[in-house]
């Protein structure tokens, strides 16, 4: 089992990292390989809808998005973690995720397990959590649950250590995600992946 964890915080050792470390600890205990990709402090531009990825098989902007796309093929799950900015995720992370998921149309994400984590001072965690979760079901990815919405609170570096419920939520998430990935792997061996219909796109012409 392997999980990619995308750290969308520009503060490399901040509270988002503390939340991620709690996840990694549980994954390690369950022999799940993790790779943390730190993108919050990188210069990542947004998608320009050029559709060149359909010709090239990768994004036209050759940066960490394309580097991650290669790793996505072999991952059993992906976690997106972001600090909260104005009740939403870090814009750099959103640009990264939009380009990653759009340009990897050739990577079958069916039944790869997804999860998101929001880290905030006080408010905006739920809206950020909802925002990030929308990346998963559109490509056939189930979302791993925890015991609460996946949020950890803290503003200054180290304050997340005091959010005992938030850290417990991270541990529960990692255990549940591990269970889902292993169960899906067993299911694939026994039953295979679900049959897929050709997608019917509905466009309204005025």
N, C-alpha and C positions, 0 to 999 in steps of 0.2 A: 504494500500500500504506500502511496505517496501523495502528499498534500502540498500544493503551492499556497503560500501565504503572501498576499500583497500588502505591504505596509505603505499606506498613503500619507503618512505623516512626514513633514520636512524635518521634524526633530527626531534624530535617529535613535536617541535614548530616552524618549519622552514616555508619556503614559500609554500611548498606543503600543509602543514596544513592550511595556510592562504587561499589557493584556495579551499580546502575542506570546510572550515568554511563558505565560501560564498555559496557553494552548500547547505550545511545543513540549512542555514538561510532560503533559499527559500523553501526547502522541508518542514521545520517546518511550514512556512506560509500556505502551501497547505495540511497540515495534513498528510504528508508522513513520516512514521517512518524511521529513519536512524540508522545504526550502523557502526561506524568507527573501522576498525580492523587495528592496527598498526603492520606491519610485517618487516619494513625496518631495524630494529636493532636486529632481531632475527636470530638465527643460523638455517637456512633452507637449506638443501642440495637438489641437483637436482634429477630429475627422473633417475633411473638406468635401466628402461625398463625391469623390472623383471616380469611384468604382474601379480604380486600377488594380485593386487587390484581386478582383475576379480574373484579371489577365495574368498578373504576376504570381498569384498564389500567396502573396504577402502584402503588407501595407507598403505604400509608396514611400513613406517616411521610415527609413531604416534605422530604428533606434531600439530601445529596450522593449518596445511592443513586439517587434519581430523576434527578439531574443527569447521572450517569454512564450510566444506562440509555439515555438519548437518544443518547449518543455510541457506545454499544456496537453500535448498528444498523449504523453505517458502518465499524466497525473490522474489519480482516482478522485481527487477533490480539490476545491479551491476556496480559500477564505479571503475575503476583502475586508481590510481594516482601515478605518479612517477617523481622524479627528473631525469634530463638528465645526463647520464654519457657517454662520447664519442659517442654522437649522438644515444644513445640507452637507454633503461630503466635500472634501478638498477637491477643487476644480481640476487639479492636475491628475488626481486619481480617476475622476470621471472621464476625462479625456483619454486616459490610458485604457480604461475598461471599454469605452465605446469603440475605440479602434481595435482593441484586442479581440472582442467578441465579433465585431463586424468582419474583420479581415480573416478570421479563422473559420470561414464558412465550410472549408474543406476538412476541418477537424470535428469528428463526431463527438459531441459533448453529451449524448444521451446517457443518462443515469450516472454521470459524474456528479458527485455530491457538492453542493455549494453552501456557503454560509457567509454572513457579513457581521462585522463588529463595529460599533460606533463608540467613540470615546469623547466625552464632553465635560465641561465644567459643571453645567446644571441642566439646561434644556436643549432640545433639538435632537436628542438621541433617537427617538422613535421615527421622526421623519427621515433622518439619515439612514436608519436601518431599513425602512421601507424603500427608500431610493435605491440602495445597493442591492436589495433582494430582487429587484425587477430584472436584473441581468440573467437570472438563472432559469426561470420557467419557460422563457421564450425560446430556449435552446434545449429543452427536455431535461433540465437538471433538477433533481429534487433538492429541497432545502432542509438542512439538518436543524432540528430543534434543540432547545436547551430547557432550562427551568424557568426562564424569564426572557424578555427581549434582550438581545446580546449587546449590552452596554456596560461600560466601565466609566466611573466618574473621577475626575481630578483635573485640576488646571495646571498648577506648577509641577515640574518634574518630580516624580516620586509620590505625589498625592494619591495616585491610583492604588498604592499599597494599602491605603486605609479603607478602600471600598471592598470589604470582605465578601459581600454578596455578589458584586460584579466579578470578582476573581473566581468565586465558586461557579458562577454562570459560565465562565470561560472553561473551567474544568469539565463541567457537565456537557458543554457543547462538544468538546474534543472527544469525550467518551461516546456520546451519541453519534457523532460523525464517524468515528471508528467503527461502531456497530453497523451503521448503514452501509459504509463502503465494503466491509467484509461480507455482509448479507447480500448485497448486490452482486459481488463477485461470485458468491456461491450460486445465486440465482441465474447469472449469465451462463455458468457452466452447466446448469441443469436445464434451463429453459431458453437460453439465448436472450437477446434484446427484443423488445416489442417490435412487431411489424410496423412499417412506416408507409403511410400513403404519400403520394406525391402532393405537395402543398398546393392548395387552391388559393390563389391570391385574388381578392376582390378589389377592383378599382372602379370608382364611380366617375363617369365622364359627364361633364355638364356642358 
